[in-house]
Amino acid sequence: MQNSLKWGSLLTMPNKKKQPKNKKDMLWIEAKRRCRLNNEDIRMAKEMGLNPRSLIKNIPSMSEQWKSPVKDWIHEMYEKRQKKTAK
């Protein structure tokens, strides 16, 4: 019995993940990872015109415990803007 799939070929198989196209996409991926955001949070941030660097800069440090996490901050801003546009 000869196995056509060898162990070495498993290690060299290409990764099927999409590669980011430009630097801006790389920044969004970095912001998503560091701020622990999901795709919906990223969509909200982009819709409000935020850039990934502003999200990363607003990550609360240990001495800034009064600051809410970036995810909550985005949701609060989005809700406020939705209420303003509804009026």
Summary of the structure (lengths in Angstrom):
residues: 87
radius of gyration: 19.7
end to end distance: 72.7
largest distance: 72.7
contacts: 169
relative contact order: 0.12
helix: 56%
strand: 0%
